[in-house]
Amino acid sequence: MTSRTHHLQLPLDTAAVNELAVGDMVLLSGDITISIGLPTHKRMMQDLQAGRDLPLDLHGGAFFHLSAYLIDGAGDEATEALYMNPSTSTRYNPYMPTIIRSLGLKLAGGKGGLDQASVSAMQEAGCAYLSFLGGGCTQLSESIEGVVSTHWKEYISQFRLTTLRVKDLGPATVAIDAHGNSVYESLRTRAQNRMPQILEELKQRRDS
């Protein structure tokens, strides 16, 4: 199947997310919320499980494992984001199923993918995972139009819950779609299927 490129305006509705398929490319415009903090994710999960509101409304939104270094001004409107860079999502596997389900996220993302428990949560919520280019800091940073808000300022800026306004963020690849298809699972299955052949070839080389 030929991949497509989607120019998407946030927030997304369910129909738009359902149109995304593994391998499609995405450019995003609108508001995204980001954090790479492990304590941030733990705090989010605990607050959601306890029925406490987060300091911003993320329901049906886009939450990405992207870091940004912020220079604080007098208020959110004076805060500047100097760069944006992806982090490895697998570090957040213990927290993401609860976060995805509780918030009904439409998009998650970072690099490296998420585990099967998160994929199941994404299917339930109607959420897709976008893979951002590792080392793509310069290109991703060019999409930043400004800082909308930043919360939990007791953390370093990369760990805060920060909402950025972006224009044509990407391109990002749909690595897990809302129907449960995952490029990571496909690669794992292919690798497992090839393993017996690889081991046999290595044995033959040793014995020759």
Backbone as CSV, one residue per row, in Angstrom:
resi,resn,N_x,N_y,N_z,CA_x,CA_y,CA_z,C_x,C_y,C_z
1,MET,0.838,-1.189,0.000,0.000,0.000,0.000,0.882,1.251,0.000
2,THR,0.548,2.213,-0.842,1.308,3.448,-0.933,1.001,4.335,0.263
3,SER,2.062,4.863,0.875,1.860,5.752,2.010,1.386,7.114,1.528
4,ARG,0.702,7.823,2.410,0.166,9.140,2.100,0.779,10.161,3.040
5,THR,0.707,11.419,2.655,1.125,12.517,3.512,-0.101,13.313,3.922
6,HIS,-0.255,13.500,5.240,-1.411,14.207,5.787,-0.958,15.532,6.393
7,HIS,-1.585,16.602,5.982,-1.383,17.905,6.617,-2.550,18.102,7.585
8,LEU,-2.269,17.971,8.879,-3.332,17.913,9.873,-3.352,19.162,10.742
9,GLN,-4.560,19.624,11.006,-4.772,20.752,11.907,-5.328,20.225,13.222
10,LEU,-4.642,20.530,14.324,-5.076,20.095,15.649,-6.088,21.070,16.221
11,PRO,-7.015,20.572,17.074,-7.185,19.174,17.513,-7.832,18.312,16.434
12,LEU,-7.618,17.001,16.547,-8.147,16.052,15.580,-9.416,15.403,16.093
13,ASP,-10.294,15.049,15.161,-11.457,14.251,15.544,-11.166,12.784,15.252
14,THR,-12.050,11.917,15.684,-11.837,10.481,15.546,-11.690,10.057,14.098
15,ALA,-12.489,10.648,13.207,-12.440,10.266,11.796,-11.068,10.548,11.200
16,ALA,-10.468,11.681,11.558,-9.148,12.031,11.011,-8.084,11.055,11.490
17,VAL,-8.160,10.650,12.769,-7.186,9.700,13.302,-7.365,8.330,12.647
18,ASN,-8.590,7.927,12.440,-8.856,6.617,11.843,-8.354,6.516,10.409
19,GLU,-8.172,7.644,9.739,-7.671,7.635,8.368,-6.167,7.386,8.296
20,LEU,-5.480,7.568,9.421,-4.033,7.392,9.430,-3.676,5.910,9.419
21,ALA,-2.729,5.547,8.581,-2.282,4.149,8.478,-0.778,4.090,8.682
22,VAL,-0.312,2.951,9.186,1.124,2.758,9.401,1.879,3.049,8.106
23,GLY,2.909,3.864,8.220,3.717,4.243,7.067,3.368,5.594,6.488
24,ASP,2.180,6.119,6.821,1.811,7.456,6.352,2.709,8.506,6.999
25,MET,2.875,9.619,6.304,3.629,10.751,6.821,2.661,11.841,7.269
26,VAL,3.054,12.587,8.307,2.176,13.586,8.897,2.934,14.887,9.118
27,LEU,2.286,16.002,8.805,2.728,17.335,9.188,1.621,17.944,10.040
28,LEU,1.986,18.446,11.215,1.007,18.904,12.186,1.069,20.413,12.373
29,SER,-0.104,21.026,12.489,-0.207,22.432,12.858,-1.244,22.569,13.961
30,GLY,-0.954,23.437,14.919,-1.864,23.624,16.054,-1.105,23.515,17.359
31,ASP,-1.800,23.105,18.415,-1.212,23.054,19.755,-0.897,21.619,20.153
32,ILE,0.345,21.400,20.601,0.771,20.098,21.105,1.292,20.273,22.524
33,THR,1.181,19.232,23.338,1.745,19.254,24.692,2.881,18.244,24.745
34,ILE,3.984,18.646,25.388,5.183,17.818,25.380,5.768,17.693,26.783
35,SER,6.484,16.601,27.012,7.291,16.408,28.221,8.132,15.161,28.035
36,ILE,9.366,15.185,28.609,10.180,13.976,28.619,10.501,13.539,30.045
37,GLY,9.778,14.088,31.028,10.078,13.787,32.417,9.444,12.493,32.905
38,LEU,10.246,11.573,33.427,9.679,10.388,34.075,8.852,10.770,35.299
39,PRO,9.318,11.675,36.173,8.467,12.076,37.294,7.199,12.774,36.832
40,THR,7.256,13.450,35.715,6.078,14.109,35.154,5.029,13.081,34.763
41,HIS,5.468,12.034,34.068,4.530,10.983,33.649,3.941,10.261,34.857
42,LYS,4.782,9.977,35.849,4.280,9.324,37.057,3.248,10.195,37.751
43,ARG,3.522,11.487,37.836,2.590,12.429,38.463,1.285,12.524,37.685
44,MET,1.377,12.555,36.370,0.173,12.579,35.533,-0.678,11.341,35.787
45,MET,-0.032,10.161,35.768,-0.765,8.919,35.972,-1.433,8.895,37.345
46,GLN,-0.703,9.280,38.370,-1.258,9.255,39.725,-2.414,10.229,39.878
47,ASP,-2.283,11.419,39.295,-3.374,12.394,39.376,-4.615,11.889,38.648
48,LEU,-4.424,11.314,37.488,-5.560,10.807,36.722,-6.236,9.642,37.439
49,GLN,-5.439,8.753,38.018,-6.011,7.624,38.746,-6.768,8.086,39.983
50,ALA,-6.325,9.185,40.590,-6.978,9.709,41.793,-8.139,10.640,41.465
51,GLY,-8.374,10.864,40.176,-9.483,11.744,39.784,-9.160,13.219,39.907
52,ARG,-7.868,13.553,40.005,-7.469,14.955,40.091,-7.239,15.517,38.692
53,ASP,-7.613,16.769,38.489,-7.418,17.411,37.196,-5.953,17.759,36.976
54,LEU,-5.510,17.609,35.730,-4.206,18.113,35.352,-4.293,19.636,35.212
55,PRO,-3.156,20.315,35.208,-3.206,21.780,35.133,-3.593,22.322,33.762
56,LEU,-3.828,21.463,32.799,-4.307,21.872,31.478,-5.226,20.785,30.958
57,ASP,-6.062,21.146,30.001,-7.012,20.196,29.434,-6.370,19.477,28.254
58,LEU,-6.008,18.219,28.482,-5.376,17.416,27.434,-6.343,16.421,26.805
59,HIS,-7.600,16.445,27.185,-8.551,15.456,26.689,-8.686,15.571,25.165
60,GLY,-8.490,14.425,24.512,-8.594,14.394,23.061,-7.456,15.106,22.356
61,GLY,-6.354,15.336,23.062,-5.276,16.142,22.502,-4.114,15.331,21.970
62,ALA,-2.987,16.030,21.761,-1.754,15.437,21.254,-0.674,15.610,22.307
63,PHE,-0.088,14.489,22.750,0.926,14.504,23.802,2.142,13.749,23.294
64,PHE,3.279,14.456,23.225,4.464,13.894,22.601,5.660,13.891,23.547
65,HIS,6.529,12.898,23.349,7.787,12.809,24.082,8.841,13.609,23.329
66,LEU,8.672,14.918,23.395,9.589,15.880,22.809,10.090,16.782,23.920
67,SER,11.357,17.125,23.870,11.905,18.022,24.879,12.049,19.417,24.292
68,ALA,11.953,20.417,25.155,12.178,21.803,24.736,12.883,22.536,25.864
69,TYR,13.865,23.331,25.513,14.506,24.182,26.504,13.810,25.539,26.478
70,LEU,13.323,25.966,27.635,12.536,27.189,27.731,13.321,28.290,28.430
71,ILE,13.167,29.495,27.930,13.637,30.685,28.624,12.405,31.406,29.143
72,ASP,12.287,31.498,30.461,11.092,32.060,31.068,11.119,33.584,31.055
73,GLY,9.964,34.151,30.720,9.759,35.579,30.832,8.825,35.875,31.985
74,ALA,8.103,36.978,31.896,7.208,37.394,32.976,5.970,36.513,33.063
75,GLY,5.592,35.861,31.990,4.417,34.983,31.963,4.552,34.020,30.805
76,ASP,3.554,33.144,30.623,3.632,32.174,29.545,3.843,32.847,28.191
77,GLU,3.189,34.006,28.004,3.267,34.672,26.709,4.674,35.198,26.430
78,ALA,5.511,35.326,27.478,6.876,35.820,27.299,7.900,34.692,27.325
79,THR,7.457,33.438,27.479,8.365,32.298,27.513,8.732,31.884,26.092
80,GLU,9.996,31.572,25.888,10.487,31.204,24.563,11.029,29.782,24.584
81,ALA,10.679,29.004,23.575,11.206,27.651,23.407,12.333,27.700,22.385
82,LEU,13.523,27.291,22.807,14.690,27.413,21.937,14.847,26.248,20.974
83,TYR,14.382,25.067,21.367,14.516,23.925,20.471,13.488,22.866,20.846
84,MET,13.379,21.857,19.979,12.502,20.720,20.260,13.182,19.465,19.701
85,ASN,13.196,18.394,20.500,13.909,17.180,20.099,13.188,15.960,20.661
86,PRO,13.096,14.858,19.901,12.359,13.682,20.378,13.125,12.852,21.389
87,SER,12.384,12.192,22.281,12.953,11.273,23.260,12.344,9.889,23.051
88,THR,12.987,8.883,23.645,12.561,7.490,23.460,11.322,7.186,24.298
89,SER,10.255,6.810,23.637,8.965,6.628,24.306,8.895,5.391,25.182
90,THR,9.704,4.370,24.878,9.596,3.124,25.643,9.866,3.325,27.132
91,ARG,10.558,4.396,27.480,10.810,4.670,28.905,9.519,4.930,29.672
92,TYR,8.475,5.302,28.949,7.229,5.716,29.594,6.143,4.639,29.505
93,ASN,6.525,3.426,29.117,5.551,2.344,28.980,4.702,2.116,30.237
94,PRO,5.259,2.224,31.457,4.427,1.970,32.636,3.296,2.988,32.832
95,TYR,3.427,4.154,32.225,2.485,5.244,32.487,1.524,5.512,31.330
96,MET,1.950,5.209,30.116,1.183,5.646,28.955,-0.199,5.011,28.804
97,PRO,-0.408,3.717,29.125,-1.769,3.191,28.994,-2.799,3.982,29.800
98,THR,-2.467,4.310,31.051,-3.390,5.092,31.882,-3.580,6.488,31.307
99,ILE,-2.500,7.121,30.886,-2.586,8.478,30.341,-3.417,8.502,29.067
100,ILE,-3.186,7.548,28.183,-3.921,7.497,26.916,-5.405,7.281,27.155
101,ARG,-5.738,6.280,27.989,-7.150,5.983,28.237,-7.855,7.114,28.978
102,SER,-7.221,7.618,30.025,-7.880,8.624,30.867,-8.134,9.915,30.110
103,LEU,-7.226,10.272,29.216,-7.346,11.534,28.493,-7.962,11.369,27.107
104,GLY,-8.139,10.125,26.670,-8.673,9.915,25.328,-7.805,10.574,24.278
105,LEU,-6.480,10.443,24.436,-5.561,11.094,23.503,-5.831,10.650,22.066
106,LYS,-5.637,11.571,21.134,-5.758,11.254,19.715,-4.402,11.003,19.070
107,LEU,-3.359,11.637,19.629,-2.010,11.421,19.120,-1.035,11.314,20.281
108,ALA,-0.141,10.348,20.187,1.028,10.254,21.056,2.224,10.177,20.128
109,GLY,3.433,10.299,20.687,4.571,10.207,19.781,5.884,10.473,20.469
110,GLY,6.939,10.232,19.729,8.309,10.375,20.191,9.179,9.589,19.232
111,LYS,10.036,8.724,19.778,10.779,7.787,18.936,10.873,6.454,19.670
112,GLY,10.966,5.381,18.912,11.154,4.064,19.510,9.896,3.285,19.803
113,GLY,8.724,3.930,19.727,7.468,3.220,19.892,7.053,2.987,21.329
114,LEU,5.950,2.268,21.495,5.384,1.918,22.789,5.057,0.437,22.812
115,ASP,4.846,-0.109,24.019,4.621,-1.551,24.141,3.176,-1.922,23.817
116,GLN,2.898,-3.227,23.888,1.591,-3.724,23.474,0.478,-3.228,24.381
117,ALA,0.757,-3.030,25.670,-0.265,-2.500,26.567,-0.687,-1.100,26.134
118,SER,0.271,-0.310,25.676,-0.052,1.027,25.180,-0.802,0.950,23.857
119,VAL,-0.415,0.008,23.003,-1.106,-0.160,21.722,-2.577,-0.502,21.961
120,SER,-2.844,-1.377,22.933,-4.233,-1.719,23.264,-4.998,-0.500,23.753
121,ALA,-4.354,0.317,24.582,-4.991,1.543,25.061,-5.264,2.497,23.911
122,MET,-4.345,2.549,22.951,-4.533,3.411,21.790,-5.711,2.961,20.944
123,GLN,-5.874,1.656,20.793,-7.037,1.147,20.064,-8.327,1.573,20.738
124,GLU,-8.370,1.461,22.055,-9.578,1.830,22.798,-9.872,3.320,22.679
125,ALA,-8.821,4.136,22.713,-9.009,5.590,22.717,-9.133,6.176,21.314
126,GLY,-8.751,5.401,20.290,-8.708,5.960,18.946,-7.532,6.900,18.791
127,CYS,-6.329,6.384,19.088,-5.118,7.187,19.156,-4.053,6.578,18.245
128,ALA,-3.263,7.420,17.592,-2.154,6.971,16.760,-0.840,7.461,17.351
129,TYR,0.238,6.728,17.065,1.576,7.081,17.536,2.404,7.561,16.359
130,LEU,3.000,8.741,16.516,3.854,9.314,15.484,5.316,9.178,15.877
131,SER,6.128,8.717,14.949,7.557,8.590,15.166,8.260,9.799,14.547
132,PHE,8.981,10.545,15.408,9.717,11.710,14.949,11.175,11.328,14.705
133,LEU,11.791,12.007,13.749,13.154,11.693,13.356,14.127,11.969,14.489
134,GLY,14.848,10.921,14.935,15.895,11.117,15.914,17.016,11.963,15.309
135,GLY,17.470,12.959,16.047,18.463,13.874,15.506,17.876,14.939,14.613
136,GLY,16.537,15.020,14.586,15.871,16.009,13.725,15.578,17.315,14.425
137,CYS,16.390,17.642,15.427,16.131,18.806,16.266,15.960,20.082,15.453
138,THR,16.858,20.337,14.520,16.816,21.595,13.762,15.522,21.736,12.983
139,GLN,15.140,20.674,12.273,13.929,20.733,11.465,12.691,20.850,12.334
140,LEU,12.640,20.084,13.430,11.476,20.151,14.313,11.362,21.531,14.967
141,SER,12.486,22.096,15.349,12.470,23.374,16.049,11.963,24.503,15.160
142,GLU,12.181,24.375,13.858,11.716,25.416,12.937,10.199,25.536,12.905
143,SER,9.496,24.503,13.384,8.028,24.533,13.353,7.428,25.297,14.537
144,ILE,8.230,25.637,15.553,7.708,26.273,16.764,7.275,27.706,16.457
145,GLU,6.001,28.003,16.750,5.507,29.362,16.605,5.466,30.094,17.944
146,GLY,5.372,29.358,19.047,5.366,30.010,20.341,4.948,29.065,21.448
147,VAL,5.115,29.528,22.685,4.715,28.778,23.870,3.313,29.217,24.278
148,VAL,2.398,28.268,24.361,1.027,28.556,24.781,0.941,28.588,26.305
149,SER,1.536,27.577,26.954,1.532,27.508,28.416,2.609,26.536,28.872
150,THR,3.027,26.680,30.115,3.954,25.722,30.709,3.605,25.551,32.183
151,HIS,3.538,24.289,32.621,3.058,23.963,33.967,4.074,23.086,34.693
152,TRP,3.908,23.051,36.030,4.811,22.321,36.915,6.229,22.874,36.752
153,LYS,6.344,24.164,36.997,7.602,24.878,36.776,8.673,24.531,37.800
154,GLU,8.326,23.731,38.807,9.358,23.266,39.727,10.306,22.267,39.056
155,TYR,9.896,21.731,37.899,10.758,20.832,37.144,11.643,21.626,36.179
156,ILE,12.743,21.000,35.750,13.518,21.599,34.666,12.623,21.719,33.434
157,SER,12.968,22.607,32.530,12.044,22.933,31.437,11.689,21.730,30.574
158,GLN,12.629,20.808,30.385,12.343,19.637,29.546,11.325,18.693,30.195
159,PHE,11.188,18.765,31.527,10.273,17.885,32.253,8.885,18.492,32.441
160,ARG,8.739,19.762,32.226,7.444,20.401,32.451,6.390,19.900,31.466
161,LEU,5.140,20.164,31.805,4.049,19.988,30.847,3.935,21.291,30.073
162,THR,4.441,21.289,28.860,4.501,22.511,28.062,3.668,22.345,26.798
163,THR,2.859,23.345,26.502,2.077,23.353,25.276,2.684,24.362,24.314
164,LEU,3.002,23.884,23.114,3.578,24.712,22.067,2.606,24.833,20.901
165,ARG,2.649,25.969,20.247,1.921,26.126,18.973,2.921,25.883,17.848
166,VAL,2.574,24.970,16.952,3.489,24.591,15.880,2.814,24.738,14.528
167,LYS,3.643,24.852,13.513,3.156,24.891,12.129,3.983,23.931,11.302
168,ASP,3.306,22.971,10.695,3.950,21.959,9.853,5.055,21.219,10.605
169,LEU,4.743,20.768,11.814,5.677,19.959,12.590,5.836,18.596,11.927
170,GLY,7.078,18.214,11.657,7.335,16.928,11.032,8.394,17.072,9.942
171,PRO,8.359,16.159,8.960,7.376,15.076,8.853,7.609,13.988,9.897
172,ALA,6.505,13.455,10.404,6.530,12.325,11.322,5.865,11.133,10.637
173,THR,6.275,9.947,11.035,5.741,8.723,10.443,4.720,8.090,11.381
174,VAL,3.590,7.668,10.836,2.626,6.910,11.624,3.217,5.529,11.862
175,ALA,3.666,5.286,13.091,4.318,4.011,13.408,3.358,3.028,14.072
176,ILE,2.321,3.542,14.734,1.239,2.722,15.299,-0.058,3.444,14.972
177,ASP,-0.978,2.763,14.321,-2.231,3.447,14.000,-3.311,3.104,15.020
178,ALA,-4.449,3.745,14.883,-5.530,3.591,15.856,-6.223,2.240,15.759
179,HIS,-5.834,1.436,14.773,-6.439,0.112,14.585,-5.563,-1.001,15.151
180,GLY,-4.464,-0.608,15.811,-3.603,-1.600,16.448,-2.458,-2.092,15.604
181,ASN,-2.313,-1.569,14.389,-1.193,-1.964,13.537,0.062,-1.222,13.979
182,SER,1.168,-1.949,14.111,2.397,-1.367,14.637,3.587,-1.791,13.793
183,VAL,4.355,-0.807,13.336,5.557,-1.138,12.578,6.564,-1.860,13.456
184,TYR,6.560,-1.570,14.754,7.503,-2.206,15.676,7.167,-3.684,15.852
185,GLU,5.886,-4.001,15.952,5.486,-5.390,16.082,5.786,-6.154,14.805
186,SER,5.567,-5.504,13.653,5.870,-6.157,12.376,7.352,-6.476,12.258
187,LEU,8.196,-5.530,12.662,9.641,-5.756,12.603,10.070,-6.863,13.557
188,ARG,9.455,-6.884,14.757,9.786,-7.926,15.735,9.417,-9.303,15.191
189,THR,8.239,-9.410,14.583,7.785,-10.684,14.036,8.695,-11.149,12.902
190,ARG,9.077,-10.222,12.036,9.967,-10.572,10.930,11.318,-11.041,11.448
191,ALA,11.812,-10.353,12.483,13.108,-10.746,13.049,13.035,-12.131,13.675
192,GLN,11.938,-12.407,14.401,11.780,-13.721,15.016,11.668,-14.816,13.961
193,ASN,10.955,-14.512,12.874,10.785,-15.506,11.821,12.100,-15.811,11.102
194,ARG,12.984,-14.823,11.041,14.258,-15.014,10.353,15.315,-15.672,11.242
195,MET,15.085,-15.642,12.552,16.114,-16.101,13.477,16.543,-17.548,13.231
196,PRO,15.638,-18.517,13.033,16.091,-19.905,12.795,17.020,-20.020,11.589
197,GLN,16.685,-19.295,10.506,17.530,-19.331,9.318,18.908,-18.743,9.609
198,ILE,18.931,-17.627,10.334,20.203,-16.984,10.672,21.068,-17.909,11.525
199,LEU,20.446,-18.552,12.519,21.196,-19.471,13.389,21.724,-20.661,12.612
200,GLU,20.930,-21.163,11.677,21.371,-22.293,10.864,22.544,-21.898,9.984
201,GLU,22.485,-20.696,9.392,23.599,-20.229,8.543,24.872,-20.059,9.366
202,LEU,24.719,-19.544,10.585,25.904,-19.404,11.445,26.480,-20.758,11.823
203,LYS,25.612,-21.735,12.094,26.082,-23.094,12.426,26.850,-23.699,11.239
204,GLN,26.308,-23.515,10.042,26.960,-24.081,8.854,28.339,-23.457,8.634
205,ARG,28.442,-22.157,8.909,29.731,-21.477,8.738,30.750,-21.975,9.775
206,ARG,30.265,-22.217,10.998,31.160,-22.735,12.028,31.650,-24.142,11.699
207,ASP,30.734,-24.921,11.126,31.062,-26.317,10.841,31.857,-26.498,9.566
208,SER,31.874,-25.476,8.710,32.561,-25.630,7.435,34.073,-25.453,7.562
